[in-house]
């Protein structure tokens, strides 16, 4: 891997400047950066998606108690017509993808700042979750979404949460 001399200088300067801060303050800085980025991203999604607030309201107003396909008598809330909300799904896909890519940046910062290993494992787990969620939303939720794919999506999100937790556990176990 090729790393330029300028990159090494910047990383060394960042590392030296962060050493003056106690670890607690460095972690607080990462939290502030993450929270700020989250709000900027939410605002950007609202600005770039026409009538986004109306689309969110339409999505929640479409919810009904429906029978889950292929389960017999199990009923859960779901949009009455999930295929009509593809603009909302697209915006959430973009949000998830950008937040997942941001986690790569935060993970790199955590390595430079010598964050605790548990924080690095948490960020890696978040990275897997957000990029995985982006993939699931983009492949399952669109203008062809049926009631079956709606519930398949949520089952796969539950599995993704499990995978994220297992990845965190494996990273922490390797460290011990």
N, C-alpha and C positions, 0 to 999 in steps of 0.2 A: 504494500500500500504506500502511495506517495503522499507525504506530508511536507508542505513547503516550510521554509525557514520562518517566513512571516507568521504562519499558523502556529508554529511552536513558540514564537515570541509572545503572541497574543495569549496563548494558553498559559504560558509561564507567568505572564503579568497578571492574568486573572487569578491564577492559583495563589500568587504572592499577595494580591490585594485581599483575597478571601481569607487568608490565614490570620489577618488582623481581626476578623470577626469571630466571635465564639460560634461554635457549631449551631447552637440554638438560633442565633440570628440568621445564619446562612440558610437554615431550613425554613425560617420565616420568610426570607427573601424569595425562596422558590415557591412558597405558598402564595405570596403576593403576586408574583409573576404569573402563576397558573390561574389565579382568580381573575386577574386583569385580562389575561388572554381569553378566558372563558367568556367574560362579558363583552369584549370586543368581537369575538366570534359570533355570539348570539345577536349582537347588533348588526353585524355584517350580513348575517343570514336574513334578518328582517328587512334590511335595506335592499338586498339584491333579489329577494323573492317578492314579486308583486302580490299585494293583498294577502300577505302571509298570515296576518292576524285573523282575517276572515276565513282563511283555509283551516287554521287551527280550530276556530269555533265550529266550522262546518264538520270537521272530523269528529269532535266530541259530541256534537248534536246528532250525529249519525249513529251513535252507540245504542245498542239494543241488547237484550238478553237473548242469546241464540243457543241453539243446540250444537254442541261440538260434533262435527261429522265423524262417523265411525266409532262413536263411544256409547251409543245408547241414549241414556237419559241425562248425561252431563250437560249442564248449561253454564255458560260464562258470558260476560259482556264482550262485545265485539262490534265493530262498525257494521251496520246493516248492509252496506255495499262497499267493501274494502277497496275495490278497484277504482273508485272515484277520487281517491286521495293521493294520486301519484305525484303531484307537485309537492305535497307535504313530505312524502317518502324521499323524494329527491333532495329536498333541503336537509332532511335529517341524515341522509347518506353523506352529503357534503360536510355537515357538522362533524359527524363521526370520523370521517377520513382526516379532516384537518386537525381535529383533536388528537387522533392517533399519531399523526406526523409530528405534532407538537410534543407528544410524549417522548419521541426520539430525541428532540432537542433537550428536554428536561433531563432525560437519562444521561446524555452526554455531559450536561452541566453538573449533574450529581457525581459523575466520575471525576471531573476536573476539580470539584470542590471537596472531594473525599467525604461525601455524605455517608451516613451509616449504611451498612449493607442491606438492612431491612427496608430502607427508603428506596434503594436501587431496585430491590426485588419488587416492591410495590409499584414503582414506575414501570418496570418491565411488564408486570401483570396488567396494568392499565393500558399499556401500549397494545398488548395482544387483544384485550377486550375491545378497545375502540376501533382498531383496524378490522377485527373480526366482525364487529357489529356493522361497520360500513359495508363489508362484503355481503353479509346476510341481508341487509336492507336492500342493497342494489340488486341482488339476485332473486329475492323472494317477493318483495313488495314493489309493485308497479301497476300499470294499467290492466294487467291480466290477473291480478290477485283475486283468488277465490276465498271462500270461507275456510276451506281446507288449508290453503297455503298460509292464511293468516295465523292459524293455530300451529302449523308446522314451524312458522317463523318464531313464535314465542317458545316453543319447545327447544328450538335450536339456540335461542338466546339463553335459556336456562343451562343448556349444555356448555355454551361459551363461558358463562360465569364459572361453571365448574372447571373448565380448562384453564381459565385465568388463575383461579385459586390453586390448582395443581402446579401450574408453572411457578407461581410465587413460592409454594412449598418446596419444589425441587431446587430452586435457586437458593433458598435458605438452607436446605439440607446439604447442598454441596459446600456451602460456606463452613458448616460445622465440622 
